[in-house]
Amino acid sequence: MRPLRLLHQVGVVTQLSLRTIPQRLAPVLVAIVGMAGVVGVFVAVLSIAEGFRDTMDSAGSAEVAMVMRAGSDTEMSSFLRGEDARLVADAPGVAHDARGALSSAELFVVVDLPKKGSGTPANVPLRGVQEAAFRVHGKPRMIEGRIFERGRNELIAGAAAAAQFDGLDVGTTITWNGNPWTVVGVFTADSGLAEGELWCDLRVLQGLYRRGNSVQSVTVRLDSPEAFEAFKSALHDDPRLNVKALRASDYYAQQSQALVAIITGLGYLVALMMAVGAVFGALNTMYSAVASRAREIAILRALGFSALAVVVSVLVEAFLIGLVGGITGGLGAYLLFNGYQAATLNFQSFSQVVFTFAVTSSLVQQGIACALLMGLAGGLFPAVRAARLPVATALRGL
Amino acid sequence: MNDALVQVREVHKVYHRGSERIDVLDGLSLEVPEGEFLALMGPSGSGKTTLLNLIGGLDTPSAGEIVVGRSSLGTLSSASLASWRAGHVGFIFQFYNLLPVLSAEANVELPLLLTRLGRSDRRQRVATALEIVGLSDRAKHYPRQLSGGQEQRVGIARALVTDPTLLLCDEPTGDLDRVSAEEILDLLEELSREHGKTIIMVTHDPAAAARASRVLHLDKGRLSRESGT
């Protein structure tokens, strides 16, 4: 049969089949809801991974570099002496402003705070930073209160941390290891990683945690992204230093890898299990559609419509059910979860990372593609059955 | 050369139900000249409808040959057979078999959707077919809004609309009251006499069969006797 004629027949038969949907609304709705559920869960779970990755990615820009001890994979396992930090600040490629090198030596410890709602204690990162930190990291901006004063037990909380954990209202005093801290401000960092942290003066943190003048990392802003290679070579070639330099963006991407892989794997696994159920739902719907349309299909066949047109029309209907289910699920996930804020343990730093679910258009597209596949899988066997319906029997048997 | 429109040659049709073999048609041969109005009668299970379905290409014989016009149906693929049905055969069923979601005119138009006719030509043909069956004023009605007799007229209009040579009617009056049945039979007679259609009608009703120009009786898959009217 010529493709255009087949297409025309498929159009006619599909139109007829869609017009009978009101008469078999319940099973069609069940299939749509089933697929929407799968897509919703699939997109929602993957939006966690996406949001986490976004948060980690936006933590570092290409012009910001991090320096840690050679061989360290995380700040937690890194150790640098105060002299090392000064040498790093003097390295070629480090940007300067009127107040000096854009370099912040940083110490990172983990403190306990109860999660809002559940009250469960959680590990929250407390970062001691130098005065240049705001200019180095670029994005942080105070939105409430003021910045901490040097030499005082004061801290500022990232907005996401303030939203997720108790005890971070401006003016509140918190005690860790017998040391009282006053929360004096809240800052944002464009939803980046820093928003889930607490920041304080490096010297104060070093003193209270008996770290002498040691730090764990030095973060610097470079003259340009291209300056990184020269900066890195200079540090590696300096015999006084045993450090490694990497772009902040690469470091945070590495930090998110394991968790993103787990969440993504989990998302696919859950979606796969649900998808099997949804395919059976679609199968059931399409089988009952074919059964309830047996007479109509037989009439069309008797009038001269081809079996192939019937097969394709059943598949098209299943495909459309998948499409509607996919769009509903994707849209539902977007409305319910996009921007939802959560905190999770990043076990590469043993501290909480605050992030927001990100239902991206690419995730929704993946979800819809899954639903279309489920629809086609659910429609295939019923379509073949429709084509094999004995016309004469179906015409008389009803 | 044989001038019969329908030639049925030594046709067998066997069904299997488990290990049981059922010979529905047993070496049946038959010729139907063009323009004839033939009635097939016989008890239930005698093979009347099976024969009709075989002639209409809705089913395939277990053995033997069926030729309609120039087409030997056994040589046609499933797709070609569907296409052949669309162009050459009009079916009229006992239970009308209209699509409930379509209006009368849309039901009648269905077979035309398989042709290359444009919309205005299709509308013209549908109007003509509905006029022939006397239902021009019910074109927009849905099957549920029509009486049984009217539904069957729509079924006849649908069978006629492609102007097929052969009309196959399976108990066309079986579900109708006497008055409606008479009207339908009048219509079939008119189609045979004035429009030259070849009609094969399966019926249990002797009164309906009496309208045909020839009546064949089937019994146990064979022709048992023939009577003219």
Boltz contact constraints between the chains, C-beta under 6 A:
constraints:
  - contact:
      token1: [A, 1]
      token2: [B, 79]
      max_distance: 6.0
  - contact:
      token1: [A, 12]
      token2: [B, 113]
      max_distance: 6.0
  - contact:
      token1: [A, 19]
      token2: [B, 101]
      max_distance: 6.0
  - contact:
      token1: [A, 20]
      token2: [B, 101]
      max_distance: 6.0
  - contact:
      token1: [A, 296]
      token2: [B, 99]
      max_distance: 6.0
  - contact:
      token1: [A, 299]
      token2: [B, 97]
      max_distance: 6.0
  - contact:
      token1: [A, 302]
      token2: [B, 58]
      max_distance: 6.0
  - contact:
      token1: [A, 302]
      token2: [B, 91]
      max_distance: 6.0
  - contact:
      token1: [A, 303]
      token2: [B, 110]
      max_distance: 6.0
  - contact:
      token1: [A, 303]
      token2: [B, 111]
      max_distance: 6.0
  - contact:
      token1: [A, 304]
      token2: [B, 82]
      max_distance: 6.0
  - contact:
      token1: [A, 304]
      token2: [B, 85]
      max_distance: 6.0
  - contact:
      token1: [A, 304]
      token2: [B, 86]
      max_distance: 6.0
  - contact:
      token1: [A, 304]
      token2: [B, 114]
      max_distance: 6.0
  - contact:
      token1: [A, 306]
      token2: [B, 79]
      max_distance: 6.0
  - contact:
      token1: [A, 306]
      token2: [B, 82]
      max_distance: 6.0
  - contact:
      token1: [A, 391]
      token2: [B, 58]
      max_distance: 6.0
  - contact:
      token1: [A, 392]
      token2: [B, 53]
      max_distance: 6.0
  - contact:
      token1: [A, 392]
      token2: [B, 58]
      max_distance: 6.0
  - contact:
      token1: [A, 392]
      token2: [B, 59]
      max_distance: 6.0
